[in-house]
Amino acid sequence: MAMSSRVLDQERRGGSKWYTDWQSRDHAISFDFRHTLADRNLVCNYESFNDVRLLTERVDRQRELVLLEVGCATGDFYRYLSLKFPRILYYGLDISEPAIRRAQEKFPRGRFAVTEPDSKLLDAADNMGMPHRAEIVYAKDVVHHQTRPLEFLSELLDAAGEALILRCRTRDVGETEYDPEQSCQYHYGGWMPYIVSNLDELISHIRGQAPEAEIVVYRHRMVLGGQHNRCLPKDCYLKETGTAETAVGVFKVTATPGRVMIEDRVDQNPRYTLYFRLRRLLGPLVRAALRPRRDRRR
């Protein structure tokens, strides 16, 4: 059977079969949900997550610096930073062409670019015209979708001049399963890697590349197996494995070099406005009431 034009195009560009489905329009639509949030609710949404809390705790709002977001999707983090860190010069990269088109449509003043799955991160950043290496690299929910997550993490560390902030998936007990055939997730009509990294191994890798950096880990513990179309190793279905959605901050410029801090810290529930909560609660009821009744005579 002939391959689809999308798959053929991905193969010509040197991509992996694991990344073809990121070109799905459904992917861009699903990641665009924050576009409907008013500014206040957008801020509440982002700041409910530990990775953004690391940013707000450690970055001076008055300082001018460059931030590179890797895996920017449809660009709403750019809007968040414009509201809360207006002096940050933002650049966003993603492998999804539909997502980048949507980001450019929403934010014509933003700096967004498509990169290839096998492109070197520093080369992709240089091609965007960044004035210098980014002080901060931010990568939310990107590392665990890589076929070679530790190699990708090394690229993120190389690209970060002062700090890397990321959100990934970790486990306290058991070795990392690196085979995406054994640890994956079904989304947008296809399979993608979903690699749950052993936390000690992850920290050791960071320490080997940035021995003087301070590492701050916030774990939001949850059982990762059995949710959201995931096919993971069996022990990821057990609480005893200690799986978590984990925020990691690697601070190369710090007053406490070499320190490693690990803390269990639950992601917060966003404190949306009352109007938004009522609209979300009552909206389905109103739509159901207005929907024409079916002809019962059928």
C-alpha positions in Angstrom: 0.0 0.0 0.0 1.3 3.5 -0.9 2.4 5.8 2.0 0.4 9.0 2.5 1.9 12.2 1.1 2.3 13.5 4.6 4.3 10.4 5.7 6.4 10.5 2.5 7.1 14.2 3.1 8.2 13.5 6.7 10.5 10.7 5.6 12.1 12.9 2.9 12.8 15.5 5.7 14.6 12.8 7.7 11.9 12.6 10.4 10.8 9.6 12.3 7.5 7.7 12.1 6.9 8.8 15.6 6.5 12.5 14.6 4.2 12.4 11.6 1.0 12.8 13.6 2.3 16.1 15.1 1.4 17.5 11.6 -2.3 16.7 12.2 -4.6 19.7 12.2 -6.3 18.0 15.2 -3.1 18.5 17.1 -3.1 22.2 16.5 -6.8 22.5 17.4 -6.3 20.6 20.7 -3.4 22.8 21.8 -5.3 26.0 21.0 -7.7 25.7 23.9 -6.1 28.5 25.9 -6.9 31.0 23.1 -10.5 31.3 24.4 -9.2 32.3 27.9 -9.3 35.9 28.9 -6.0 37.3 30.1 -6.7 36.8 33.8 -7.8 33.2 33.3 -4.8 32.5 31.0 -2.5 33.6 33.8 -4.3 31.5 36.3 -4.0 28.5 34.0 -0.3 28.7 33.4 0.6 29.6 37.0 -1.2 26.6 38.3 1.7 24.4 37.0 4.9 23.8 38.8 7.1 24.6 35.8 5.7 28.1 35.5 5.9 28.5 39.2 9.6 27.8 38.9 9.8 30.6 36.4 7.9 33.1 38.5 10.0 32.2 41.6 13.4 32.5 40.0 13.2 35.0 37.1 13.4 38.8 37.7 10.4 40.4 36.0 12.3 43.6 35.4 15.2 42.1 33.6 15.7 42.0 29.8 16.5 38.5 28.6 15.9 36.1 25.8 13.6 33.0 26.4 13.4 30.2 23.9 10.4 28.0 24.1 10.9 24.5 22.6 7.6 22.9 21.8 5.6 26.2 21.7 2.5 24.7 20.0 0.1 27.5 19.1 2.0 30.1 21.1 -0.1 31.1 24.1 2.9 31.1 26.4 4.0 34.1 24.4 0.8 35.9 25.5 1.3 34.8 29.1 4.9 36.2 29.1 3.7 39.4 27.4 1.4 39.9 30.4 3.7 38.9 33.2 7.2 39.3 31.9 7.0 42.1 29.3 10.7 42.6 29.1 11.4 39.0 27.9 12.3 38.7 24.3 10.5 35.5 23.2 11.2 32.9 20.5 9.2 29.8 19.9 10.0 26.5 18.1 7.8 23.5 17.2 7.8 20.6 14.8 4.1 21.1 14.0 3.5 23.2 11.0 -0.2 23.6 11.7 0.5 24.8 15.2 3.1 27.3 14.1 0.7 28.7 11.4 -1.9 29.2 14.1 0.6 30.9 16.4 1.6 33.3 13.7 -2.0 34.0 12.9 -2.8 34.8 16.5 0.4 36.7 17.3 1.8 38.4 14.2 4.5 40.2 16.3 5.7 36.9 17.9 8.8 35.1 16.7 7.8 31.5 15.8 9.4 28.9 13.5 9.0 25.3 12.5 11.9 23.0 13.1 12.5 19.4 11.9 12.5 16.5 14.4 16.2 15.7 13.6 17.4 19.3 13.5 20.0 20.5 16.0 18.4 22.8 18.5 21.1 25.4 18.4 21.0 25.6 14.6 17.3 26.0 14.7 17.6 28.8 17.2 20.3 30.6 15.2 18.1 30.4 12.1 15.4 32.4 13.9 17.8 35.3 14.3 18.2 35.3 18.0 20.6 38.0 19.1 22.5 35.6 21.3 22.1 32.4 23.2 18.9 32.3 25.2 19.3 33.0 28.9 16.3 30.7 29.5 15.1 27.7 27.6 11.6 26.4 28.5 10.2 23.1 27.3 6.9 22.0 28.6 5.8 18.3 28.0 8.4 17.8 25.2 11.2 15.6 26.6 9.0 12.6 27.3 7.8 12.6 23.7 11.3 12.1 22.3 12.7 8.8 21.0 16.0 9.7 22.6 15.0 11.9 25.6 18.5 12.1 27.2 20.1 13.3 24.0 17.4 15.8 23.6 17.8 17.0 27.2 21.5 17.5 26.4 20.6 19.8 23.5 18.3 21.8 25.8 21.0 22.2 28.3 23.5 23.3 25.7 21.0 25.9 24.4 20.4 27.4 27.8 22.8 30.1 28.9 21.5 30.5 32.4 18.5 28.2 33.1 16.5 25.4 31.7 13.0 24.9 32.9 11.1 21.8 31.7 8.1 19.6 32.5 8.5 15.9 31.9 7.4 12.5 33.3 9.4 10.6 35.9 9.4 7.5 38.1 11.2 7.0 41.4 11.5 3.2 41.2 12.6 1.1 38.2 14.7 1.7 35.1 13.6 3.9 32.2 12.0 2.1 29.3 13.5 3.8 26.2 11.8 1.7 23.6 8.8 3.8 22.3 7.2 0.6 21.1 6.9 -0.3 24.8 6.2 3.1 26.2 4.0 5.3 24.0 0.7 7.2 23.7 -2.0 7.2 21.1 -2.9 10.7 19.9 -4.1 12.5 16.7 -4.5 9.3 14.8 -1.1 7.7 15.6 1.4 6.7 18.3 4.0 8.9 19.8 6.8 8.2 22.4 5.8 8.6 26.1 9.0 7.9 28.0 8.9 7.9 31.8 12.4 8.7 33.0 13.9 7.4 36.2 14.4 10.5 38.3 17.8 9.6 39.6 19.0 8.8 36.1 17.6 12.1 34.9 19.4 14.1 37.6 22.7 12.2 37.0 22.5 13.1 33.3 22.0 16.8 34.1 24.8 16.7 36.7 27.2 15.2 34.2 26.6 18.0 31.8 26.2 20.9 34.2 28.0 19.9 37.4 27.8 23.3 39.0 24.2 23.9 38.3 21.5 24.0 40.9 18.7 21.5 40.2 15.2 22.1 41.6 12.6 19.3 41.2 8.9 19.7 41.9 7.0 16.4 41.6 3.2 16.2 41.1 2.7 12.6 41.9 0.2 10.6 40.0 -0.2 7.1 38.5 0.7 7.6 34.8 -0.4 4.2 33.4 -3.9 3.6 32.3 -4.8 7.2 31.4 -5.2 9.1 28.2 -4.6 6.3 25.7 -1.2 5.4 27.1 0.6 2.1 26.6 3.3 2.0 29.3 5.3 -0.6 31.2 3.1 -2.4 33.6 4.8 -1.0 36.7 3.8 2.5 35.6 0.2 1.4 36.6 1.3 0.9 40.2 1.4 3.7 42.8 4.6 2.1 44.3 6.6 3.1 41.2 6.3 6.7 42.2 5.4 8.2 38.8 4.9 11.9 38.5 4.4 14.9 36.3 7.6 16.6 37.2 8.9 20.2 36.8 12.7 20.5 36.7 14.7 23.7 36.9 18.4 23.6 36.0 19.9 26.9 37.1 23.5 27.5 35.8 23.6 30.9 37.4 22.8 30.4 41.1 23.9 31.3 44.6 23.8 27.6 45.6 25.8 25.7 42.9 25.6 22.0 43.0 22.5 21.9 45.2 19.8 19.4 44.3 16.3 20.0 45.9 13.5 17.5 45.3 10.0 18.4 46.6 6.6 16.9 46.3 4.4 19.8 45.2 0.9 19.4 43.7 0.0 21.4 40.6 -2.7 23.9 41.7 -6.2 24.1 40.4 -6.5 27.3 38.4 -8.6 30.0 40.1 -10.6 31.1 37.2 -13.1 34.0 37.4 -16.6 33.3 38.6 -18.0 34.2 35.2 -15.8 31.7 33.4 -16.6 28.9 35.9 -20.4 29.6 35.6 -20.1 29.7 31.8 -18.2 26.4 31.7 -20.7 24.8 34.2 -23.9 26.1 32.6 -22.9 26.2 29.0 -23.6 22.5 28.2 -26.9 22.7 30.0 -28.0 25.7 28.0 -26.9 24.1 24.7 -28.8 21.0 25.6 -32.0 23.0 26.4 -31.8 24.9 23.1 -31.1 21.8 21.0 -34.2 20.9 18.9 -36.0 17.8 20.2 -35.9 14.8 18.0 -39.1 13.9 16.3 -40.5 11.2 18.6 -42.8 10.0 15.8 -39.9 8.3 14.0 
